[in-house]
Amino acid sequence: MAWILIVFLILLGGLIAPFGDILGTKIGKARFSILKLRPKKTATIITIITGGFISSISIGLLILVSEEFRQRLFVDIPFLQKTLDESKRALIPLQEERKELEGKIIQKEKDLNQLKNSIKEFRRGNIVIKRGQTLFIAEINSSSNIKKDLTKIFNEADKFVRNIVIPNNKEAKNILLWRPSDITKIESIAARGGNWILLIKSATNVLKGDNYVFVSPDFLENKLIVKKGDVITSSILGESDLNIKSINLKIKSLLRETSDEIKSRGSQVSEIKTNGNFVKEIRDFLQENKKIKFKLEVVSLRDSKTVEPIVVEINILKIAS
């Protein structure tokens, strides 16, 4: 059937094509004009229309005779178009994921390059100061002479860092390098009033013997973190915890929780100091009081501000059954 249709279309095209050519020639000779066009252009248009007529008949016959062609034209093509549209929509989140992954890869490459630079620095010499390390801490009281206080702080910080980086060079001075904008920032914040803590941090890794140290400032409000007598954290224990091993684990856990708590309040201290022989007191308490519930409380022994030490004791209390 398909071969018969193909032969028929070839014969039909062969018959109609000469007819269109003859028709175009006769129209050209007759000087016939359409829409005020020149006869030659009119003949060309007639020839084009004839060609289109051949194509239309061919497609019409294919639709009429071939069920497979109708299936492809009216079912498969729309289905493929719909599938293509759905695929494009599904591709959008994948493209977004790709961008996100590319961003992560770029960040990882930056981290890798930074690590490579750090390794190179380690190979070149001994790192005595790490990037981001706090070099000097100073309290600024805005009620005093700001300019004078800042000059004193900068000189003390410079001397402190010199003793770390170039301890044998007694003549070196002003090895701390500041950005002018950082100095302006320090002065403007200090001039606002109130009490502040100035943290001077290293902007780069520093090797022993380097002549300069790039630094950047960080300002914190010098606020009260805990008051004397404040219960910072606490925990309740039952009968199953009435043994030295459980008590020691609970005390360590409480002190970790206390450290996290004071940091969340803004404290800059790295460790908590404990006072008193509270372990012995707890043991004595347990010997006298068994089969009860009790509470451990971490209590502050002093008022402590942002950079001041946190000193605590652990108290044990009975809980009414």
C-alpha positions as CSV (number, residue, x, y, z in Angstrom):
1,M,0.0,0.0,0.0
2,A,2.8,2.4,0.9
3,W,4.6,1.8,-2.5
4,I,1.4,2.3,-4.4
5,L,0.8,5.6,-2.6
6,I,4.3,6.8,-3.3
7,V,4.1,6.0,-7.0
8,F,0.7,7.7,-7.2
9,L,2.1,10.9,-5.6
10,I,5.1,10.9,-8.0
11,L,2.7,10.6,-11.0
12,L,0.4,13.2,-9.6
13,G,3.2,15.7,-9.0
14,G,4.5,15.0,-12.5
15,L,1.1,15.7,-14.0
16,I,0.4,18.9,-12.0
17,A,3.9,20.4,-12.3
18,P,3.7,20.8,-16.2
19,F,0.2,22.0,-15.8
20,G,1.4,24.8,-13.5
21,D,4.2,25.6,-15.8
22,I,1.9,25.8,-18.8
23,L,-0.6,27.9,-16.9
24,G,2.1,30.3,-15.8
25,T,3.5,30.6,-19.3
26,K,0.0,31.3,-20.8
27,I,-0.7,33.9,-18.1
28,G,2.6,35.6,-18.9
29,K,1.8,35.7,-22.6
30,A,-1.7,36.9,-22.0
31,R,-0.3,39.8,-20.0
32,F,-2.7,38.9,-17.2
33,S,-2.3,40.8,-14.0
34,I,-3.3,40.2,-10.4
35,L,-3.5,43.0,-7.8
36,K,-1.9,45.3,-10.3
37,L,1.3,43.2,-10.4
38,R,3.4,42.9,-13.6
39,P,2.4,39.9,-15.7
40,K,5.8,38.3,-15.1
41,K,5.3,38.4,-11.4
42,T,1.7,37.3,-11.7
43,A,2.9,34.2,-13.6
44,T,5.5,33.5,-10.9
45,I,2.8,33.7,-8.2
46,I,0.6,31.3,-10.2
47,T,3.5,28.8,-10.5
48,I,4.1,29.0,-6.7
49,I,0.4,28.5,-5.9
50,T,0.4,25.4,-8.2
51,G,3.4,24.0,-6.2
52,G,1.5,24.6,-3.0
53,F,-1.5,22.9,-4.5
54,I,0.6,19.8,-5.3
55,S,1.9,19.7,-1.7
56,S,-1.6,20.1,-0.3
57,I,-2.9,17.3,-2.4
58,S,0.0,15.1,-1.3
59,I,-0.6,15.7,2.3
60,G,-4.4,15.3,2.0
61,L,-3.9,11.9,0.2
62,L,-1.5,10.8,2.9
63,I,-4.0,11.7,5.6
64,L,-6.8,10.1,3.8
65,V,-5.1,6.9,2.8
66,S,-2.4,6.3,5.5
67,E,-3.6,5.5,9.0
68,E,0.0,5.5,10.3
69,F,0.6,9.0,8.9
70,R,-2.6,10.2,10.7
71,Q,-1.4,8.6,13.9
72,R,2.0,10.4,13.7
73,L,0.5,13.7,12.7
74,F,-2.4,14.1,15.1
75,V,-1.3,11.9,18.0
76,D,2.4,11.4,18.2
77,I,3.5,14.9,17.4
78,P,1.3,16.6,20.1
79,F,2.3,14.0,22.6
80,L,6.0,14.6,21.8
81,Q,5.4,18.3,22.2
82,K,3.7,17.9,25.5
83,T,6.6,15.6,26.7
84,L,9.1,18.2,25.6
85,D,7.3,20.9,27.5
86,E,7.2,18.7,30.7
87,S,10.9,17.9,30.3
88,K,11.8,21.6,30.1
89,R,9.8,22.3,33.3
90,A,11.5,19.4,35.0
91,L,14.9,20.7,33.9
92,I,14.4,24.1,35.7
93,P,15.0,22.8,39.2
94,L,17.9,20.7,37.9
95,Q,19.5,23.8,36.4
96,E,19.1,25.6,39.8
97,E,20.7,22.6,41.6
98,R,23.5,22.8,39.0
99,K,24.1,26.5,39.8
100,E,24.1,25.7,43.5
101,L,26.6,22.9,43.1
102,E,28.8,25.1,40.9
103,G,28.7,27.8,43.7
104,K,29.7,25.1,46.3
105,I,32.5,23.9,44.0
106,I,33.8,27.4,43.6
107,Q,33.8,27.9,47.4
108,K,35.6,24.6,47.9
109,E,38.2,25.6,45.3
110,K,38.7,28.9,47.3
111,D,39.0,26.9,50.6
112,L,41.5,24.5,48.9
113,N,43.6,27.4,47.6
114,Q,43.6,28.9,51.1
115,L,44.6,25.6,52.5
116,K,47.4,25.3,49.9
117,N,48.6,28.8,50.9
118,S,48.6,27.9,54.6
119,I,50.6,24.7,53.8
120,K,53.1,26.8,51.9
121,E,53.4,29.1,54.8
122,F,54.0,26.2,57.2
123,R,56.7,24.9,54.9
124,R,58.4,28.3,54.7
125,G,58.6,28.7,58.5
126,N,56.9,28.6,61.9
127,I,53.5,30.2,62.1
128,V,53.3,32.0,65.4
129,I,50.0,33.8,64.8
130,K,47.0,32.3,63.0
131,R,44.5,34.1,60.8
132,G,41.6,35.4,62.9
133,Q,43.5,35.0,66.2
134,T,42.8,37.6,68.9
135,L,46.1,39.3,69.6
136,F,45.0,42.0,72.2
137,I,42.0,42.8,74.2
138,A,41.4,46.3,75.7
139,E,38.5,48.0,77.5
140,I,37.5,51.5,76.2
141,N,35.6,53.8,78.5
142,S,34.1,56.6,76.5
143,S,34.1,58.9,79.6
144,S,37.9,59.2,79.4
145,N,40.2,60.8,76.7
146,I,39.5,58.6,73.7
147,K,42.4,59.7,71.6
148,K,44.9,59.2,74.4
149,D,43.5,55.8,75.4
150,L,43.5,54.5,71.8
151,T,47.1,55.6,71.3
152,K,48.1,53.8,74.5
153,I,46.2,50.6,73.4
154,F,47.8,50.6,70.0
155,N,51.3,51.0,71.5
156,E,50.7,48.2,74.0
157,A,49.3,45.9,71.3
158,D,52.2,46.6,69.0
159,K,54.7,45.8,71.8
160,F,52.9,42.6,72.7
161,V,52.9,41.3,69.1
162,R,56.5,42.3,68.6
163,N,57.5,40.0,71.5
164,I,55.8,37.1,69.7
165,V,56.9,37.7,66.1
166,I,60.3,39.3,66.4
167,P,61.4,39.0,70.1
168,N,65.1,39.6,69.3
169,N,64.6,42.9,67.4
170,K,64.5,45.5,70.1
171,E,64.5,48.4,67.7
172,A,61.4,47.4,65.7
173,K,58.3,49.6,66.2
174,N,54.9,49.9,64.7
175,I,54.7,46.4,63.1
176,L,50.9,46.4,63.3
177,L,49.4,47.5,60.0
178,W,45.9,49.0,60.1
179,R,43.6,50.1,57.4
180,P,42.8,53.8,57.8
181,S,39.1,53.0,57.7
182,D,39.5,50.6,60.7
183,I,41.1,53.4,62.8
184,T,38.2,55.7,61.8
185,K,35.7,53.0,62.7
186,I,37.3,52.5,66.2
187,E,37.3,56.3,66.9
188,S,33.7,56.7,65.7
189,I,32.3,53.8,67.8
190,A,34.2,54.8,70.9
191,A,32.9,58.4,70.6
192,R,29.3,57.2,70.8
193,G,29.6,56.7,74.5
194,G,29.3,53.6,76.8
195,N,31.8,50.9,77.6
196,W,33.3,48.8,74.8
197,I,35.7,45.9,74.4
198,L,38.2,46.3,71.5
199,L,39.5,43.0,70.1
200,I,42.6,43.3,67.8
201,K,42.7,40.3,65.5
202,S,45.2,39.1,62.9
203,A,44.1,39.3,59.3
204,T,46.6,36.8,58.1
205,N,48.8,33.9,59.2
206,V,52.1,35.4,60.6
207,L,55.5,33.6,60.5
208,K,58.2,34.1,63.1
209,G,60.5,36.9,61.9
210,D,57.9,38.7,59.7
211,N,58.3,42.5,59.8
212,Y,54.6,43.4,59.7
213,V,51.3,42.0,61.0
214,F,48.1,43.0,59.3
215,V,45.3,43.4,61.9
216,S,41.6,44.2,62.0
217,P,39.4,45.4,64.9
218,D,36.3,43.9,66.4
219,F,34.1,45.9,68.8
220,L,31.9,44.3,71.5
221,E,29.7,46.0,74.1
222,N,31.2,45.5,77.5
223,K,28.1,44.2,79.2
224,L,27.3,42.2,82.3
225,I,27.2,38.5,81.5
226,V,26.4,37.0,84.9
227,K,25.8,38.5,88.4
228,K,27.1,37.1,91.6
229,G,24.7,34.4,92.8
230,D,23.1,33.7,89.4
231,V,22.2,30.1,88.6
232,I,23.6,29.7,85.1
233,T,22.6,26.0,84.5
234,S,21.1,23.2,86.6
235,S,20.2,19.5,86.3
236,I,18.0,17.1,88.3
237,L,19.3,13.6,89.2
238,G,17.4,10.6,90.5
239,E,18.3,7.4,92.3
240,S,20.0,5.8,89.3
241,D,22.5,8.7,89.2
242,L,23.6,8.3,92.8
243,N,27.1,7.1,92.1
244,I,30.4,8.9,91.6
245,K,30.8,8.0,88.0
246,S,27.4,9.4,87.0
247,I,28.0,12.4,89.2
248,N,31.3,13.1,87.4
249,L,29.7,12.8,84.0
250,K,26.9,15.1,85.0
251,I,29.3,17.7,86.3
252,K,31.3,17.7,83.1
253,S,28.1,17.9,81.1
254,L,26.9,20.8,83.2
255,L,30.1,22.7,82.8
256,R,29.9,22.3,79.0
257,E,26.3,23.6,79.1
258,T,27.5,26.5,81.2
259,S,30.2,27.4,78.8
260,D,27.7,27.3,75.9
261,E,25.3,29.5,77.9
262,I,27.8,32.2,78.7
263,K,29.1,32.3,75.1
264,S,25.5,32.8,73.9
265,R,25.2,35.8,76.2
266,G,28.3,37.3,74.7
267,S,31.2,36.2,76.9
268,Q,34.6,36.0,75.3
269,V,36.3,33.8,77.9
270,S,37.5,30.4,76.7
271,E,37.0,28.4,79.9
272,I,35.2,28.5,83.2
273,K,36.9,28.6,86.5
274,T,35.6,26.5,89.4
275,N,36.0,27.3,93.0
276,G,35.7,25.1,96.1
277,N,35.9,21.4,96.6
278,F,32.4,20.8,95.4
279,V,33.1,17.1,94.5
280,K,33.8,16.3,98.2
281,E,30.7,18.2,99.3
282,I,28.6,16.2,96.8
283,R,30.0,12.9,98.0
284,D,29.3,13.8,101.7
285,F,25.8,14.9,100.8
286,L,25.1,11.6,99.0
287,Q,26.3,9.5,102.0
288,E,23.9,11.3,104.2
289,N,21.0,11.5,101.8
290,K,20.1,8.4,99.8
291,K,17.2,7.4,97.6
292,I,16.0,11.0,97.0
293,K,16.0,13.3,94.0
294,F,18.4,16.2,94.1
295,K,19.5,19.1,91.9
296,L,22.9,20.3,90.8
297,E,23.2,24.1,90.2
298,V,26.1,26.0,88.6
299,V,26.2,29.3,90.5
300,S,28.3,32.4,89.6
301,L,30.6,33.6,92.4
302,R,31.1,37.1,91.0
303,D,29.8,39.7,88.6
304,S,31.5,39.1,85.2
305,K,31.5,41.2,82.1
306,T,32.3,40.4,78.5
307,V,36.0,39.5,78.8
308,E,36.2,38.9,82.6
309,P,36.6,35.4,84.0
310,I,33.6,33.4,84.9
311,V,34.0,31.8,88.3
312,V,31.5,29.3,89.5
313,E,30.7,26.7,92.1
314,I,28.4,23.7,91.9
315,N,25.8,23.4,94.7
316,I,23.7,20.3,95.5
317,L,20.1,20.7,96.7
318,K,17.4,18.4,97.9
319,I,14.2,18.1,96.0
320,A,11.0,17.4,97.9
321,S,9.5,14.1,96.9
